[in-house]
Amino acid sequence: MHANIFSATYLIANGVGLLILMLAIFRPVVAQAALSLLFTGAGIFNGVMAIVHPELFLAYGAMTPYAPYEQFIYGAFSHNITAIVLAISICQTATGIFIGYKKPYLQVGLLAAIIFLLAITPLGAGSAFPCTLVLVAAAVTVWYKQRAPEAHDLYYTLSHFRG
């Protein structure tokens, strides 16, 4: 099974990733909320799927171009799908909740999001690559803007140049 990078799901995921990156640049608080919702929702969805249809997660093995990930998925992961995915889903949900707060929880959540997104990037189309890297850029941008308030209102700063 090979992933179709022209599927609606793949294209929507990458479109949403680009939208969140644009929000991070121009409306970082909205991007923070979107990242929080994305991670919380993904955590809940993955937790439910791990219980109801754990075998569906094996499809990621066929989608990854990275051999060590494929070996892990068809090896140890295949024997412990529910436990591993539930652990991941708890971390995703916690990441989303942390991103929804202010410092220092926001920073912990953004760091966890960046690490998670980089870790799933080798899944290739299974992680909607390059969406994962676009979301890393969004998380880094939100992190920077919450640390540098003068950069927070880039939209308004740029509007001064227009007129």
Summary of the structure (lengths in Angstrom):
residues: 163
radius of gyration: 17.1
end to end distance: 53.2
largest distance: 61.6
contacts: 512
relative contact order: 0.17
helix: 85%
strand: 0%
